[in-house]
Amino acid sequence: MSIIGKQLKPFATTSFKDGKFVDVSDKDVLGKWGVFFFYPADFTFVCPTELEDLADKYAELQGLGVEVYAVSTDTHFSHKAWHDSSPAIGKVKYHMLGDQNHTISNNFDILREGVGLADRGTFVVDPDGVVQLVEITPEGVGRNASELVRKIKAAKYWREHPGQVCPAKWEAGDATLAPSIDLVGKI
């Protein structure tokens, strides 16, 4: 069942961010774009490459009004230890949410049944807390933060320009389409 178009469900947890433990809830997400970036576990292999790639795009995302929330079923204490010991994770400036009770993972239906770990899933919520983008990959396939940024720019454009849609490979500044009966069969 698709989660696109669904409202962000309530949660409350502790994040590791900027060397501090910070309380975060669903209410903190509302009013801006948010990325929930689920990964299986701290101290693993593909995960640090993804989180580092996302860290390299964090300033650009912040410039777009987007906050990032990395989520695993580890604790915020584990996130701090990983941040302090890994050069890749040491670059992370965005929230690293602890989800040891699995509330957030279950809210996004990304928890692997019987395993206790989240799958690799990216969920983008709009300022109203509605899920607009979803990407889920298997454990051995890492994601691309540049493509995530491109998709967020397209989603923001689409939200801000009713009646316009962004075609494949659309980049900011490219032409969009205005769906109409005159366009049917001409693309």
C-alpha positions in Angstrom: 0.0 0.0 0.0 1.4 3.4 -1.0 2.4 5.9 1.7 2.5 8.8 -0.8 -0.1 11.3 0.1 -0.3 10.1 3.7 0.1 12.3 6.7 3.1 12.1 8.9 2.2 10.1 12.0 3.0 11.2 15.6 6.4 10.3 17.1 8.8 11.6 19.7 12.4 10.6 20.0 15.9 11.9 20.8 18.3 13.0 18.1 22.1 13.4 18.0 22.8 16.7 16.2 25.7 19.1 16.4 27.3 17.4 19.4 24.1 17.5 21.4 21.1 15.3 22.2 17.9 17.0 21.0 14.3 16.0 21.5 12.5 15.8 18.1 8.8 15.0 17.4 6.5 15.1 14.4 5.5 18.6 15.3 9.1 19.8 14.7 8.9 18.6 11.1 5.8 20.6 10.2 6.2 24.0 8.4 9.2 22.9 6.3 10.2 20.1 3.9 11.7 17.1 5.7 13.7 14.0 4.6 13.4 10.9 6.6 16.5 8.8 5.6 16.2 5.3 7.0 19.2 2.9 7.1 19.7 -0.5 8.7 22.3 0.1 11.4 25.2 2.2 12.7 28.7 0.8 12.3 28.0 -1.0 9.0 29.2 -0.8 5.4 26.9 0.9 2.9 25.2 3.1 5.5 28.2 5.4 6.2 28.7 5.9 2.4 25.1 7.1 2.1 25.1 9.3 5.2 28.4 10.9 4.1 27.0 11.5 0.6 23.9 13.1 2.2 26.1 15.2 4.5 27.9 16.6 1.4 24.4 17.8 0.2 23.1 19.0 3.5 24.0 22.7 3.1 22.3 22.7 -0.3 19.2 21.0 1.2 19.1 23.6 4.0 19.2 26.3 1.4 16.1 24.8 -0.1 14.3 24.9 3.3 14.7 21.1 3.9 15.7 19.4 7.2 17.2 15.9 7.2 16.4 13.2 9.7 18.5 10.1 9.4 16.8 7.2 11.2 17.9 3.8 12.3 16.7 1.5 15.1 19.9 2.3 17.0 19.9 4.7 20.0 21.0 8.3 20.0 24.0 7.2 22.1 25.1 4.8 19.4 24.7 7.6 16.8 27.1 9.8 18.9 29.7 7.0 19.3 29.5 6.4 15.5 29.8 10.1 14.8 32.8 10.4 17.1 34.6 7.3 15.6 33.9 7.4 11.9 35.5 10.0 9.5 32.5 9.6 7.1 29.8 10.0 9.9 31.9 12.8 11.5 30.8 15.0 8.5 27.1 14.6 9.5 25.5 17.8 10.7 21.8 16.8 10.3 19.6 15.0 12.8 20.4 11.3 13.6 17.2 10.0 15.2 17.2 7.1 17.6 14.3 4.7 16.9 15.0 1.8 19.3 11.2 1.4 20.0 10.6 1.2 16.2 7.8 3.8 16.3 9.1 5.9 13.4 10.1 2.8 11.3 6.7 1.4 11.8 5.0 4.7 11.0 6.7 4.6 7.6 6.3 0.9 7.2 10.0 0.4 6.6 10.8 -2.0 9.5 12.0 -5.5 8.4 9.6 -7.9 10.1 11.3 -10.1 12.6 14.7 -8.4 12.1 14.4 -5.2 14.1 16.2 -3.1 11.4 14.9 -0.6 9.0 15.2 -1.1 5.2 16.9 1.6 3.2 14.1 4.1 2.7 13.9 7.8 1.9 10.7 9.6 2.5 10.2 13.3 1.7 7.4 15.2 3.5 6.1 18.6 2.5 5.6 21.5 5.0 2.1 20.1 5.7 3.6 16.8 6.8 2.3 14.9 3.8 4.6 12.2 2.2 5.4 13.3 -1.4 8.4 11.2 -2.4 9.5 7.6 -1.5 12.5 5.6 -2.5 13.2 2.1 -1.1 16.3 0.1 -2.0 17.5 -3.4 -0.9 20.2 -3.5 1.8 23.1 -3.9 -0.7 22.1 -0.9 -2.9 23.1 2.6 -1.8 21.2 5.8 -2.7 22.4 8.9 -4.4 21.9 12.3 -2.6 22.3 14.3 -5.8 19.2 12.5 -7.2 17.4 13.1 -4.0 18.1 16.9 -4.3 16.9 16.9 -7.9 13.6 15.1 -6.9 13.0 17.5 -4.0 13.5 20.5 -6.3 10.9 19.0 -8.7 8.5 18.3 -5.8 8.8 21.8 -4.5 8.4 23.3 -8.1 5.3 21.1 -8.6 3.8 22.3 -5.3 4.5 25.9 -6.0 3.3 25.8 -9.6 -0.2 24.2 -9.9 -0.9 23.0 -13.3 2.7 22.3 -14.1 4.5 18.9 -14.0 8.2 18.0 -14.2 9.2 15.5 -16.8 11.9 12.8 -16.6 15.4 14.1 -15.7 13.9 17.6 -15.0 16.4 20.0 -13.4 15.6 23.4 -12.0 15.2 25.9 -14.8 14.2 23.2 -17.4 10.9 23.4 -19.2 7.9 21.8 -17.5 4.7 20.4 -19.0 1.1 21.7 -18.6 -1.1 18.6 -18.9 -4.1 19.2 -21.1 -6.1 17.4 -23.8 -4.0 19.1 -26.4 -0.9 17.4 -25.1 -2.3 13.9 -25.2 -0.3 11.7 -27.7 2.1 14.5 -28.6 5.0 13.5 -26.3 
